[in-house]
Amino acid sequence: MRALQIILSGLAVVLLAGCASYHLGSVNGIPAGEKSVQVLPFNNQTLQPRLGDALTQSLRERLQVDATYRLATSGTGDIVLSGVIRQYNREGLGFLNTDVATPENNLVRIVAHVTARERATGKLLFERDVPGHTLVHIGSDLASAERQALPLLADDLAQNIVSLLAEGTW
């Protein structure tokens, strides 16, 4: 009986210690929804079409879901988020059994140079390259497969950008 009490006490200490760093609410100290973010259209410097539009749309959706900041849909926001898509790369992961040079799956990576500034002061909050990636099963048509994976790729990059902005660890 005494051994069971010691084990349960130890388990309770471990569980409580694991929750000690958790806190409810915004991570960056700003109350949720207090500031707004204006997302400017991202410039696409790659040869892959429609990346800028897809990323801009995904960013707007992710900001609304995250709710740390309000999305400035009309007028100007407290923070202006802009960027340039600089890289789009694909890397073969799985290859066909019949042809070892033809990939069956690709890992698609994207890198955007993202800038966030306070509108009122012009203060640079952060400026850095942010990566994103997704897996693409090629099938019989590479172009169609990549077009279908574009929203997933844009969403992964948008999630990384919104996390960076919301956590405020610049």
DSSP file (Angstrom, degrees, kcal/mol; ACC not computed):
  #  RESIDUE AA STRUCTURE BP1 BP2  ACC     N-H-->O    O-->H-N    N-H-->O    O-->H-N    TCO  KAPPA ALPHA  PHI   PSI    X-CA   Y-CA   Z-CA
    1    1 A M     >        0   0    0      0, 0.0     4,-1.8     0, 0.0     5,-0.1   0.000 360.0 360.0 360.0 -43.6    0.0    0.0    0.0
    2    2 A R  H  >  +     0   0    0      1,-0.2     4,-2.0     2,-0.2     5,-0.2   0.881 360.0  53.3 -63.9 -38.8    2.8    2.4    0.9
    3    3 A A  H  > S+     0   0    0      1,-0.2     4,-2.3     2,-0.2    -1,-0.2   0.883 106.5  52.8 -64.3 -38.9    4.6    1.6   -2.4
    4    4 A L  H  > S+     0   0    0      1,-0.2     4,-2.6     2,-0.2    -1,-0.2   0.891 108.3  50.7 -64.1 -40.0    1.4    2.5   -4.3
    5    5 A Q  H  X S+     0   0    0     -4,-1.8     4,-2.5     2,-0.2    -2,-0.2   0.898 110.5  49.0 -64.1 -40.9    1.2    5.8   -2.6
    6    6 A I  H  X S+     0   0    0     -4,-2.0     4,-2.4     2,-0.2    -2,-0.2   0.912 112.4  48.0 -65.3 -42.6    4.8    6.6   -3.4
    7    7 A I  H  X S+     0   0    0     -4,-2.3     4,-2.5     2,-0.2    -2,-0.2   0.931 113.7  46.4 -64.4 -46.3    4.3    5.7   -7.1
    8    8 A L  H  X S+     0   0    0     -4,-2.6     4,-2.3     2,-0.2    -2,-0.2   0.885 112.5  50.5 -65.0 -38.4    1.1    7.7   -7.3
    9    9 A S  H  X S+     0   0    0     -4,-2.5     4,-2.2     2,-0.2    -1,-0.2   0.916 111.8  47.8 -64.1 -43.1    2.8   10.7   -5.6
   10   10 A G  H  X S+     0   0    0     -4,-2.4     4,-2.2     1,-0.2    -2,-0.2   0.900 111.5  50.3 -63.5 -41.1    5.7   10.5   -8.0
   11   11 A L  H  X S+     0   0    0     -4,-2.5     4,-2.5     1,-0.2    -2,-0.2   0.899 109.7  50.7 -64.4 -40.9    3.4   10.2  -11.0
   12   12 A A  H  X S+     0   0    0     -4,-2.3     4,-2.5     2,-0.2     5,-0.2   0.899 109.6  50.5 -64.2 -40.5    1.5   13.3   -9.8
   13   13 A V  H  X S+     0   0    0     -4,-2.2     4,-2.3     2,-0.2    -2,-0.2   0.919 111.5  48.2 -63.2 -43.6    4.7   15.3   -9.4
   14   14 A V  H  X S+     0   0    0     -4,-2.2     4,-1.8     2,-0.2    -2,-0.2   0.923 113.4  47.1 -63.8 -44.6    5.8   14.4  -12.9
   15   15 A L  H  X S+     0   0    0     -4,-2.5     4,-1.1     1,-0.2    -2,-0.2   0.911 114.1  46.7 -64.9 -42.9    2.5   15.3  -14.4
   16   16 A L  H  < S+     0   0    0     -4,-2.5     4,-0.5     1,-0.2    -1,-0.2   0.870 110.4  52.8 -68.3 -35.7    2.3   18.6  -12.6
   17   17 A A  H >< S+     0   0    0     -4,-2.3     3,-0.7     1,-0.2     4,-0.4   0.862 105.6  55.2 -66.7 -34.9    5.9   19.5  -13.6
   18   18 A G  H 3< S+     0   0    0     -4,-1.8     3,-0.3     1,-0.2    -1,-0.2   0.810 111.1  44.3 -67.0 -29.3    5.1   18.8  -17.2
   19   19 A C  T >< S+     0   0    0     -4,-1.1     3,-1.0    -3,-0.2    -1,-0.2   0.457  87.9  93.1 -92.2  -2.3    2.2   21.3  -17.1
   20   20 A A  T <  S+     0   0    0     -3,-0.7    -1,-0.2    -4,-0.5    -2,-0.1   0.830  87.1  45.8 -63.9 -33.0    4.1   23.9  -15.2
   21   21 A S  T 3  S+     0   0    0     -4,-0.4     2,-0.3    -3,-0.3    -1,-0.3   0.559  91.7 100.9 -88.6  -6.5    5.3   25.8  -18.3
   22   22 A Y    <   +     0   0    0     -3,-1.0     2,-0.3    -4,-0.1    -3,-0.0  -0.584  48.4 177.7 -79.4 136.8    1.8   25.7  -19.9
   23   23 A H        -     0   0    0     -2,-0.3     2,-0.3     2,-0.1    -2,-0.0  -0.994  27.9-116.5-139.3 149.7   -0.2   28.9  -19.8
   24   24 A L  S    S+     0   0    0     -2,-0.3     2,-0.2     3,-0.0    -2,-0.0  -0.607  73.8  17.9 -84.6 138.4   -3.5   29.8  -21.2
   25   25 A G  S    S+     0   0    0     -2,-0.3    -2,-0.1     6,-0.0     2,-0.0  -0.597 103.6   0.4 106.0-165.0   -3.8   32.6  -23.7
   26   26 A S        -     0   0    0     -2,-0.2     3,-0.3     1,-0.1   141,-0.1  -0.302  49.1-150.3 -66.1 141.0   -1.5   34.4  -26.1
   27   27 A V  S    S+     0   0    0    139,-0.2    -1,-0.1     1,-0.2   140,-0.1   0.814  93.1  53.9 -79.6 -33.0    2.2   33.3  -26.1
   28   28 A N  S    S-     0   0    0    138,-0.6    -1,-0.2     2,-0.2   139,-0.1   0.400 112.0-111.1 -89.3   4.1    3.6   36.7  -27.1
   29   29 A G  S    S+     0   0    0     -3,-0.3    -2,-0.1     1,-0.3    -1,-0.1   0.316  81.6 117.9  88.0  -9.6    1.9   38.7  -24.3
   30   30 A I  S    S-     0   0    0      1,-0.0    -1,-0.3     5,-0.0    -2,-0.2  -0.796  73.2-111.6 -90.6 128.6   -0.5   40.6  -26.6
   31   31 A P    >   -     0   0    0      0, 0.0     3,-2.0     0, 0.0     4,-0.4  -0.314  45.5 -91.3 -58.6 140.8   -4.2   39.9  -25.8
   32   32 A A  T 3  S+     0   0    0      1,-0.3    36,-0.2     2,-0.1    37,-0.2  -0.263 108.3  10.1 -56.9 132.5   -5.8   38.0  -28.7
   33   33 A G  T 3  S+     0   0    0     35,-2.0    -1,-0.3    34,-0.2    36,-0.2   0.441  91.6 115.3  80.8   0.8   -7.4   40.2  -31.3
   34   34 A E  S <  S+     0   0    0     -3,-2.0     2,-0.3    34,-0.4    -2,-0.1   0.895  76.0  38.8 -70.8 -38.9   -5.9   43.4  -30.0
   35   35 A K  S    S-     0   0    0     33,-0.4    35,-2.7    -4,-0.4     2,-0.3  -0.772  76.1-140.1-111.9 157.2   -3.8   44.1  -33.1
   36   36 A S  E     -a   70   0A   0     -2,-0.3    43,-2.2    33,-0.2    42,-0.6  -0.836   6.3-146.1-116.4 155.4   -4.6   43.5  -36.7
   37   37 A V  E     -ab  71  79A   0     33,-2.9    35,-2.9    -2,-0.3     2,-0.6  -0.975   1.8-155.3-122.9 130.4   -2.4   42.3  -39.6
   38   38 A Q  E     - b   0  80A   0     41,-3.2    43,-3.0    -2,-0.4     2,-0.7  -0.925  12.9-152.1-102.2 123.6   -2.6   43.4  -43.2
   39   39 A V  E     - b   0  81A   0     -2,-0.6    43,-0.2    33,-0.3    41,-0.1  -0.862   7.6-156.3 -99.9 113.2   -1.3   40.7  -45.6
   40   40 A L        -     0   0    0     41,-2.8    43,-0.1    -2,-0.7     2,-0.0  -0.585  37.2 -86.7 -82.1 150.5    0.1   42.2  -48.8
   41   41 A P        -     0   0    0      0, 0.0    42,-0.3     0, 0.0     2,-0.3  -0.331  46.9-120.5 -58.3 134.5    0.2   39.9  -51.8
   42   42 A F        -     0   0    0     10,-0.6     2,-0.4    40,-0.1    42,-0.2  -0.582  19.9-127.2 -79.6 137.4    3.3   37.8  -51.9
   43   43 A N  E     -c   84   0A   0     40,-2.1    42,-3.5    -2,-0.3     2,-0.7  -0.697  17.2-143.5 -84.6 133.3    5.6   38.3  -54.9
   44   44 A N  E     +c   85   0A   0     -2,-0.4    42,-0.1    40,-0.2     6,-0.1  -0.879  24.1 172.4-103.3 111.9    6.5   35.0  -56.7
   45   45 A Q        +     0   0    0     40,-2.4     2,-0.2    -2,-0.7    -1,-0.1   0.222  54.9  89.9-100.2  13.2   10.1   34.9  -58.0
   46   46 A T  S    S-     0   0    0      2,-0.2     5,-0.1    39,-0.1    41,-0.1  -0.509  84.6-117.8-101.0 173.9   10.0   31.2  -59.0
   47   47 A L  S    S+     0   0    0     -2,-0.2    -1,-0.1    41,-0.2    -3,-0.0   0.501  85.0 103.0 -87.9  -5.0    8.9   29.7  -62.2
   48   48 A Q  S >  S-     0   0    0      1,-0.1     3,-0.8     2,-0.0    -2,-0.2  -0.693  73.8-128.7 -81.3 120.5    6.0   27.8  -60.5
   49   49 A P  T 3  S+     0   0    0      0, 0.0    -2,-0.1     0, 0.0    -1,-0.1  -0.298  77.7  14.0 -72.5 154.0    2.7   29.6  -61.3
   50   50 A R  T 3> S+     0   0    0      1,-0.1     4,-1.9    -6,-0.1     5,-0.2   0.516  80.6 123.2  67.6  11.8    0.1   30.8  -58.8
   51   51 A L  H <> S+     0   0    0     -3,-0.8     4,-2.6     2,-0.2     5,-0.2   0.924  72.3  51.7 -67.1 -43.2    2.3   30.4  -55.7
   52   52 A G  H  > S+     0   0    0      1,-0.2     4,-2.4     2,-0.2   -10,-0.6   0.916 111.8  45.2 -61.3 -45.3    1.9   34.0  -54.6
   53   53 A D  H  > S+     0   0    0      2,-0.2     4,-2.3     1,-0.2    -1,-0.2   0.914 113.8  49.5 -65.0 -43.2   -1.8   33.9  -54.7
   54   54 A A  H  X S+     0   0    0     -4,-1.9     4,-2.3     1,-0.2    -2,-0.2   0.910 113.4  46.2 -63.7 -42.2   -2.1   30.6  -53.0
   55   55 A L  H  X S+     0   0    0     -4,-2.6     4,-2.7     2,-0.2     5,-0.2   0.919 111.3  51.2 -68.2 -43.1    0.2   31.7  -50.2
   56   56 A T  H  X S+     0   0    0     -4,-2.4     4,-2.0    -5,-0.2    -2,-0.2   0.923 112.9  46.2 -59.6 -44.7   -1.5   35.0  -49.7
   57   57 A Q  H  X S+     0   0    0     -4,-2.3     4,-2.2     1,-0.2    -1,-0.2   0.918 112.9  49.3 -64.4 -44.4   -4.9   33.3  -49.4
   58   58 A S  H  X S+     0   0    0     -4,-2.3     4,-2.8     1,-0.2    -2,-0.2   0.885 109.2  53.1 -63.7 -38.2   -3.6   30.6  -47.0
   59   59 A L  H  X S+     0   0    0     -4,-2.7     4,-2.4     2,-0.2    -1,-0.2   0.925 108.8  48.9 -62.3 -44.2   -2.0   33.3  -44.8
   60   60 A R  H  X S+     0   0    0     -4,-2.0     4,-1.6    -5,-0.2    -2,-0.2   0.915 113.5  46.7 -62.3 -42.4   -5.2   35.2  -44.5
   61   61 A E  H  X S+     0   0    0     -4,-2.2     4,-2.0     1,-0.2    -2,-0.2   0.917 112.1  50.3 -65.8 -43.1   -7.1   32.0  -43.6
   62   62 A R  H  X S+     0   0    0     -4,-2.8     4,-2.8     1,-0.2     5,-0.2   0.870 107.5  53.7 -64.9 -37.6   -4.5   30.9  -41.1
   63   63 A L  H  X S+     0   0    0     -4,-2.4     4,-2.1     1,-0.2     6,-0.4   0.891 109.5  48.6 -63.9 -38.1   -4.5   34.3  -39.4
   64   64 A Q  H  < S+     0   0    0     -4,-1.6    -2,-0.2    -5,-0.2    -1,-0.2   0.879 114.0  45.7 -68.8 -37.2   -8.3   34.0  -39.0
   65   65 A V  H  < S+     0   0    0     -4,-2.0    -2,-0.2     1,-0.2    -1,-0.2   0.910 113.4  48.8 -71.5 -42.0   -8.1   30.5  -37.6
   66   66 A D  H  < S-     0   0    0     -4,-2.8    -2,-0.2    -5,-0.2    -1,-0.2   0.899  84.1-166.9 -65.9 -42.2   -5.2   31.4  -35.2
   67   67 A A     <  +     0   0    0     -4,-2.1   -34,-0.2     2,-0.3    -3,-0.1   0.550  51.5 117.2  66.1  11.6   -7.0   34.5  -33.9
   68   68 A T  S    S+     0   0    0     -5,-0.2   -35,-2.0   -36,-0.2   -33,-0.4   0.898  86.9  23.5 -68.8 -39.4   -3.9   35.9  -32.1
   69   69 A Y  S    S-     0   0    0     -6,-0.4    -2,-0.3   -37,-0.2     2,-0.3  -0.904  87.7-118.0-120.8 152.1   -4.3   38.9  -34.5
   70   70 A R  E     -a   36   0A   0    -35,-2.7   -33,-2.9    -2,-0.3     2,-0.6  -0.644  30.6-117.9 -82.9 147.7   -7.3   40.2  -36.4
   71   71 A L  E     -a   37   0A   0     -2,-0.3     2,-1.2   -35,-0.2   -33,-0.2  -0.777  19.4-135.6 -86.2 124.0   -7.1   40.1  -40.2
   72   72 A A        +     0   0    0    -35,-2.9   -33,-0.3    -2,-0.6     5,-0.1  -0.689  33.8 168.1 -80.8  99.1   -7.3   43.6  -41.6
   73   73 A T        +     0   0    0     -2,-1.2     2,-0.4     1,-0.2    -1,-0.2   0.767  67.1  23.4 -87.5 -27.5   -9.7   43.0  -44.5
   74   74 A S  S    S+     0   0    0     -3,-0.2    -1,-0.2     2,-0.1     2,-0.2  -0.999 119.4   1.3-138.2 139.5  -10.4   46.6  -45.3
   75   75 A G  S    S-     0   0    0     -2,-0.4     2,-0.3    -3,-0.1    -3,-0.0  -0.573 103.4 -35.5  85.6-152.3   -8.2   49.6  -44.5
   76   76 A T        -     0   0    0     -2,-0.2     2,-0.2   -38,-0.0    -2,-0.1  -0.798  50.5-139.1-114.5 152.4   -4.9   49.2  -42.8
   77   77 A G        -     0   0    0     -2,-0.3   -40,-0.2    -5,-0.1    42,-0.1  -0.598  23.9-118.2-103.1 166.8   -3.6   46.9  -40.2
   78   78 A D  S    S+     0   0    0    -42,-0.6    41,-2.9    -2,-0.2    42,-0.4   0.836 106.1  38.5 -69.1 -33.9   -1.3   47.5  -37.2
   79   79 A I  E    S-bD  37 118A   0    -43,-2.2   -41,-3.2    39,-0.2     2,-0.6  -0.965  75.7-150.1-120.6 135.1    1.2   45.1  -38.7
   80   80 A V  E     -bD  38 117A   0     37,-3.0    37,-2.0    -2,-0.4     2,-0.5  -0.928  11.6-164.7-107.5 121.6    2.0   44.8  -42.4
   81   81 A L  E     +bD  39 116A   0    -43,-3.0   -41,-2.8    -2,-0.6     2,-0.3  -0.920  20.0 155.9-108.7 123.4    3.1   41.4  -43.5
   82   82 A S  E     + D   0 115A   0     33,-2.6    33,-3.0    -2,-0.5     2,-0.3  -0.899   8.2 161.6-140.0 168.0    4.8   41.1  -46.9
   83   83 A G  E     - D   0 114A   0    -42,-0.3   -40,-2.1    -2,-0.3     2,-0.4  -0.996  31.0-122.7-176.6 172.8    7.1   38.7  -48.6
   84   84 A V  E     -cD  43 113A   0     29,-2.0    29,-3.1    -2,-0.3     2,-0.7  -0.999  23.5-134.0-132.7 127.6    8.8   37.2  -51.7
   85   85 A I  E     +cD  44 112A   0    -42,-3.5   -40,-2.4    -2,-0.4    27,-0.3  -0.751  32.9 169.9 -82.3 116.7    8.7   33.5  -52.6
   86   86 A R  E     +     0   0A   0     25,-2.3     2,-0.4    -2,-0.7    26,-0.2   0.779  51.5  35.2-102.0 -32.1   12.3   32.9  -53.5
   87   87 A Q  E     + D   0 111A   0     24,-1.8    24,-1.8   -41,-0.1     2,-0.3  -0.967  43.0 174.2-134.2 143.2   12.7   29.1  -53.9
   88   88 A Y  E     + D   0 110A   0     -2,-0.4     2,-0.4    22,-0.2    22,-0.2  -0.899  22.0 168.2-142.5 112.0   10.6   26.2  -55.1
   89   89 A N  E     - D   0 109A   0     20,-2.6    20,-3.1    -2,-0.3     2,-0.4  -0.938  19.9-158.8-128.4 147.7   12.4   22.9  -55.2
   90   90 A R  E     - D   0 108A   0     -2,-0.4     2,-0.4    18,-0.2    18,-0.2  -0.981   6.6-169.1-125.3 142.9   11.4   19.3  -55.7
   91   91 A E  E     - D   0 107A   0     16,-1.9    16,-2.9    -2,-0.4     2,-0.2  -0.995  25.2-120.4-133.0 126.6   13.3   16.2  -54.6
   92   92 A G  E     + D   0 106A   0     -2,-0.4    14,-0.3    14,-0.2     3,-0.1  -0.457  34.6 168.3 -67.1 131.8   12.6   12.7  -55.6
   93   93 A L  E     +     0   0A   0     12,-3.1     2,-0.4     1,-0.4    -1,-0.2   0.799  63.4  29.3-109.1 -56.2   11.9   10.4  -52.7
   94   94 A G  E    S- D   0 105A   0     11,-0.6    10,-5.1     0, 0.0    11,-1.6  -0.899  72.3-155.9-110.9 138.9   10.4    7.2  -53.9
   95   95 A F  E     - D   0 103A   0     -2,-0.4     5,-0.1     8,-0.3     6,-0.0  -0.805  26.1 -94.3-115.9 155.6   11.3    5.8  -57.3
   96   96 A L        -     0   0    0      6,-2.4     3,-0.2     3,-0.7     6,-0.2  -0.292  25.8-131.0 -64.0 147.3    9.5    3.4  -59.7
   97   97 A N  S    S+     0   0    0      1,-0.2     3,-0.2     3,-0.1    -1,-0.1   0.832 108.8  45.6 -66.2 -32.0   10.4   -0.3  -59.5
   98   98 A T  S    S+     0   0    0      1,-0.3     2,-0.3     4,-0.1    -1,-0.2   0.655 123.5  30.0 -87.7 -16.5   10.8   -0.4  -63.2
   99   99 A D    >   -     0   0    0      3,-0.2     3,-1.3    -3,-0.2    -3,-0.7  -0.853  59.7-167.2-148.1 105.3   12.8    2.8  -63.6
  100  100 A V  T 3  S+     0   0    0     -2,-0.3    -1,-0.1     1,-0.3    -3,-0.1   0.537  88.9  58.7 -74.8  -4.7   15.1    3.9  -60.8
  101  101 A A  T 3  S+     0   0    0      1,-0.1    -1,-0.3     2,-0.1    -2,-0.0   0.590  90.2  79.5 -96.0 -12.4   15.5    7.4  -62.4
  102  102 A T  S <  S-     0   0    0     -3,-1.3    -6,-2.4    -6,-0.2    -3,-0.2  -0.857  77.2-138.0-102.0 116.1   11.8    8.2  -62.4
  103  103 A P  E     -D   95   0A   0      0, 0.0    -8,-0.3     0, 0.0     3,-0.1  -0.426  16.0-169.7 -73.0 145.0   10.5    9.5  -59.0
  104  104 A E  E    S+     0   0A   0    -10,-5.1    34,-2.3     1,-0.3    35,-0.6   0.700  79.1  28.2 -97.8 -30.4    7.1    8.2  -57.8
  105  105 A N  E     -DE  94 137A   0    -11,-1.6   -12,-3.1    32,-0.2   -11,-0.6  -0.977  69.9-159.7-132.5 145.2    7.0   10.7  -54.9
  106  106 A N  E     -DE  92 136A   0     30,-2.8    30,-3.0    -2,-0.3     2,-0.7  -0.952  15.6-141.8-123.4 144.9    8.5   14.2  -54.5
  107  107 A L  E     -DE  91 135A   0    -16,-2.9   -16,-1.9    -2,-0.4     2,-0.5  -0.946  26.0-158.7 -98.3 117.4    9.2   16.3  -51.5
  108  108 A V  E     -DE  90 134A   0     26,-2.9    26,-1.9    -2,-0.7     2,-0.4  -0.872   8.9-170.0-103.9 127.1    8.4   19.8  -52.6
  109  109 A R  E     -DE  89 133A   0    -20,-3.1   -20,-2.6    -2,-0.5     2,-0.4  -0.900   5.5-172.3-118.9 145.9   10.0   22.7  -50.6
  110  110 A I  E     -DE  88 132A   0     22,-2.7    22,-2.2    -2,-0.4     2,-0.4  -0.986   4.5-164.3-135.5 144.3    9.3   26.4  -50.7
  111  111 A V  E     -DE  87 131A   0    -24,-1.8   -25,-2.3    -2,-0.4   -24,-1.8  -0.996   6.0-173.3-132.1 128.7   11.1   29.3  -49.1
  112  112 A A  E     -DE  85 130A   0     18,-2.4    18,-3.0    -2,-0.4     2,-0.8  -0.966  23.3-135.6-121.0 137.4    9.7   32.8  -48.7
  113  113 A H  E     -DE  84 129A   0    -29,-3.1   -29,-2.0    -2,-0.4     2,-0.4  -0.841  34.3-165.1 -89.3 114.2   11.5   35.8  -47.4
  114  114 A V  E     -DE  83 128A   0     14,-3.0    14,-2.0    -2,-0.8     2,-0.4  -0.833  13.2-169.2-112.5 138.2    8.9   37.3  -45.0
  115  115 A T  E     -DE  82 127A   0    -33,-3.0   -33,-2.6    -2,-0.4     2,-0.4  -0.989   2.0-171.7-126.9 133.1    8.9   40.8  -43.5
  116  116 A A  E     +DE  81 126A   0     10,-2.7     9,-2.8    -2,-0.4    10,-1.4  -0.992  12.6 174.4-125.4 125.8    6.6   42.1  -40.7
  117  117 A R  E     -DE  80 124A   0    -37,-2.0   -37,-3.0    -2,-0.4     2,-0.4  -0.950  35.4-116.4-129.2 147.8    6.6   45.8  -39.8
  118  118 A E  E  >  -D   79   0A   0      5,-2.5     4,-1.9    -2,-0.3   -39,-0.2  -0.716  24.6-146.7 -76.8 130.7    4.5   47.9  -37.4
  119  119 A R  T  4 S+     0   0    0    -41,-2.9    -1,-0.2    -2,-0.4   -40,-0.1   0.926  91.2  48.9 -66.8 -45.1    2.6   50.4  -39.6
  120  120 A A  T  4 S+     0   0    0    -42,-0.4    -1,-0.2     1,-0.2   -41,-0.1   0.905 127.5  20.7 -66.1 -44.1    2.6   53.3  -37.1
  121  121 A T  T  4 S-     0   0    0      2,-0.1    -1,-0.2     0, 0.0    -2,-0.2   0.664  92.0-129.1-101.0 -19.4    6.4   53.3  -36.2
  122  122 A G     <  +     0   0    0     -4,-1.9    -3,-0.1     1,-0.3     2,-0.1   0.538  50.7 161.0  78.5   6.0    7.9   51.4  -39.2
  123  123 A K        -     0   0    0     -5,-0.1    -5,-2.5     1,-0.1     2,-0.6  -0.398  42.6-124.3 -64.9 132.0    9.6   49.2  -36.7
  124  124 A L  E     -E  117   0A   0     -7,-0.2    -7,-0.2     1,-0.2     3,-0.1  -0.692  26.7-177.0 -79.2 116.2   10.8   45.9  -38.2
  125  125 A L  E     -     0   0A   0     -9,-2.8     2,-0.3    -2,-0.6    -1,-0.2   0.918  67.0 -23.9 -80.5 -47.8    9.3   43.0  -36.2
  126  126 A F  E     -E  116   0A   0    -10,-1.4   -10,-2.7     2,-0.0    -1,-0.4  -0.974  48.7-172.1-160.5 155.9   11.1   40.3  -38.2
  127  127 A E  E     +E  115   0A   0     -2,-0.3     2,-0.3   -12,-0.2   -12,-0.2  -0.873  36.6 124.4-149.1 111.2   12.6   39.7  -41.5
  128  128 A R  E     -E  114   0A   0    -14,-2.0   -14,-3.0    -2,-0.3     2,-0.4  -0.988  60.4 -89.6-161.6 165.4   13.7   36.1  -42.4
  129  129 A D  E     -E  113   0A   0     -2,-0.3   -16,-0.2   -16,-0.3    -2,-0.1  -0.713  39.0-164.9 -82.6 132.2   13.4   33.2  -44.7
  130  130 A V  E     -E  112   0A   0    -18,-3.0   -18,-2.4    -2,-0.4     2,-0.2  -0.982   6.7-148.5-122.6 127.0   10.6   30.8  -43.8
  131  131 A P  E     +E  111   0A   0      0, 0.0     2,-0.3     0, 0.0   -20,-0.2  -0.528  15.7 177.8 -94.2 161.3   10.4   27.3  -45.2
  132  132 A G  E     +E  110   0A   0    -22,-2.2   -22,-2.7    -2,-0.2     2,-0.3  -0.965   4.7 179.9-150.3 159.9    7.5   25.1  -46.1
  133  133 A H  E     -E  109   0A   0     -2,-0.3     2,-0.3   -24,-0.2   -24,-0.2  -0.989   9.5-179.6-157.0 163.2    7.1   21.6  -47.6
  134  134 A T  E     -E  108   0A   0    -26,-1.9   -26,-2.9    -2,-0.3     2,-0.4  -0.969  30.2-111.5-157.2 162.6    4.7   18.9  -48.7
  135  135 A L  E     -E  107   0A   0     -2,-0.3     2,-0.5   -28,-0.2   -28,-0.2  -0.815  27.4-161.4 -98.7 140.8    4.8   15.5  -50.2
  136  136 A V  E     -E  106   0A   0    -30,-3.0   -30,-2.8    -2,-0.4     2,-0.7  -0.982  11.6-150.9-126.4 121.9    3.5   14.9  -53.8
  137  137 A H  E     -E  105   0A   0     -2,-0.5   -32,-0.2   -32,-0.2   -33,-0.1  -0.835  15.6-159.2 -87.6 117.9    2.6   11.6  -55.2
  138  138 A I    >   +     0   0    0    -34,-2.3     3,-1.1    -2,-0.7     7,-0.3   0.918  20.1 169.1 -71.9 -46.4    3.3   12.1  -58.9
  139  139 A G  T 3   -     0   0    0    -35,-0.6    -1,-0.2     1,-0.2     3,-0.1  -0.484  69.5 -32.4  67.0-136.2    1.2    9.4  -60.5
  140  140 A S  T 3  S+     0   0    0      1,-0.2     2,-0.4    -2,-0.2    -1,-0.2   0.589 133.2  46.4 -95.2 -11.3    0.9    9.8  -64.3
  141  141 A D    <>  -     0   0    0     -3,-1.1     4,-2.1     1,-0.1    -1,-0.2  -0.904  55.2-170.6-140.8 108.0    1.0   13.6  -64.5
  142  142 A L  H  > S+     0   0    0     -2,-0.4     4,-2.6     1,-0.2     5,-0.2   0.907  89.5  52.6 -62.8 -44.6    3.6   15.7  -62.6
  143  143 A A  H  > S+     0   0    0      1,-0.2     4,-2.1     2,-0.2    -1,-0.2   0.918 112.0  44.8 -60.9 -45.2    1.9   19.0  -63.5
  144  144 A S  H  > S+     0   0    0      2,-0.2     4,-2.2     1,-0.2    -1,-0.2   0.899 112.5  52.2 -65.9 -40.2   -1.5   17.9  -62.2
  145  145 A A  H  X S+     0   0    0     -4,-2.1     4,-1.5    -7,-0.3    -2,-0.2   0.914 112.1  45.1 -63.7 -42.8    0.0   16.4  -59.1
  146  146 A E  H  X S+     0   0    0     -4,-2.6     4,-0.9     2,-0.2    -1,-0.2   0.869 111.0  53.4 -70.0 -35.3    1.8   19.6  -58.2
  147  147 A R  H  < S+     0   0    0     -4,-2.1     3,-0.4    -5,-0.2    -2,-0.2   0.894 110.7  47.2 -64.7 -39.1   -1.2   21.7  -59.0
  148  148 A Q  H  < S+     0   0    0     -4,-2.2     4,-0.3     1,-0.2    -1,-0.2   0.801 112.9  49.2 -72.1 -28.0   -3.3   19.6  -56.6
  149  149 A A  H  X S+     0   0    0     -4,-1.5     4,-2.3     1,-0.2     3,-0.4   0.584  86.1  91.5 -85.6 -10.3   -0.6   19.8  -53.9
  150  150 A L  H  X S+     0   0    0     -4,-0.9     4,-2.7    -3,-0.4     5,-0.2   0.882  83.7  50.7 -55.1 -45.4   -0.2   23.6  -54.2
  151  151 A P  H  > S+     0   0    0      0, 0.0     4,-2.2     0, 0.0    -1,-0.2   0.882 111.2  49.5 -62.0 -35.3   -2.8   24.4  -51.4
  152  152 A L  H  > S+     0   0    0     -3,-0.4     4,-2.1    -4,-0.3    -2,-0.2   0.908 112.4  47.5 -67.6 -41.4   -1.1   21.9  -49.0
  153  153 A L  H  X S+     0   0    0     -4,-2.3     4,-2.1     2,-0.2     5,-0.2   0.934 114.2  46.2 -64.0 -47.5    2.3   23.5  -49.7
  154  154 A A  H  X S+     0   0    0     -4,-2.7     4,-2.6     1,-0.2    -2,-0.2   0.876 111.8  52.5 -63.5 -38.1    0.9   27.0  -49.3
  155  155 A D  H  X S+     0   0    0     -4,-2.2     4,-2.4    -5,-0.2    -1,-0.2   0.882 107.8  50.7 -67.8 -38.2   -0.9   26.0  -46.1
  156  156 A D  H  X S+     0   0    0     -4,-2.1     4,-1.9     2,-0.2    -2,-0.2   0.933 113.7  44.7 -65.0 -44.9    2.3   24.6  -44.5
  157  157 A L  H  X S+     0   0    0     -4,-2.1     4,-2.2     2,-0.2    -2,-0.2   0.911 113.0  51.5 -64.5 -41.9    4.3   27.7  -45.3
  158  158 A A  H  X S+     0   0    0     -4,-2.6     4,-2.8     1,-0.2     5,-0.2   0.899 107.9  52.6 -61.7 -41.0    1.4   29.9  -44.0
  159  159 A Q  H  X S+     0   0    0     -4,-2.4     4,-2.3     1,-0.2    -1,-0.2   0.906 109.5  49.0 -61.5 -41.5    1.2   27.9  -40.8
  160  160 A N  H  X S+     0   0    0     -4,-1.9     4,-1.9     2,-0.2    -2,-0.2   0.895 113.1  46.9 -65.4 -40.0    5.0   28.4  -40.3
  161  161 A I  H  X S+     0   0    0     -4,-2.2     4,-2.3     2,-0.2    -2,-0.2   0.929 113.3  47.4 -67.8 -45.6    4.7   32.2  -40.9
  162  162 A V  H  X S+     0   0    0     -4,-2.8     4,-3.2     1,-0.2     5,-0.2   0.883 111.2  51.9 -65.2 -38.4    1.6   32.6  -38.6
  163  163 A S  H  X S+     0   0    0     -4,-2.3     4,-2.5    -5,-0.2     5,-0.2   0.921 110.1  49.0 -62.7 -42.7    3.3   30.6  -35.9
  164  164 A L  H  X>S+     0   0    0     -4,-1.9     4,-1.0     1,-0.2     5,-0.5   0.910 115.8  43.3 -61.4 -43.2    6.4   32.8  -36.1
  165  165 A L  H  <5S+     0   0    0     -4,-2.3    -2,-0.2     2,-0.2    -1,-0.2   0.922 116.4  46.4 -68.6 -45.7    4.2   36.0  -36.0
  166  166 A A  H  <5S+     0   0    0     -4,-3.2  -138,-0.6     1,-0.2  -139,-0.2   0.852 110.1  52.0 -70.0 -35.8    1.9   34.7  -33.2
  167  167 A E  H  <5S-     0   0    0     -4,-2.5    -1,-0.2    -5,-0.2    -2,-0.2   0.761  91.7-149.9 -75.4 -22.9    4.7   33.4  -30.9
  168  168 A G  T  <5 +     0   0    0     -4,-1.0     2,-0.7    -5,-0.2    -3,-0.1   0.777  45.5 142.8  65.0  27.6    6.5   36.7  -31.1
  169  169 A T      <       0   0    0     -5,-0.5    -1,-0.2     1,-0.2    -4,-0.1  -0.332 360.0 360.0 -95.3  52.3   10.0   35.2  -30.7
  170  170 A W              0   0    0     -2,-0.7    -1,-0.2    -5,-0.1   -43,-0.1   0.476 360.0 360.0 -86.9 360.0   11.6   37.6  -33.1
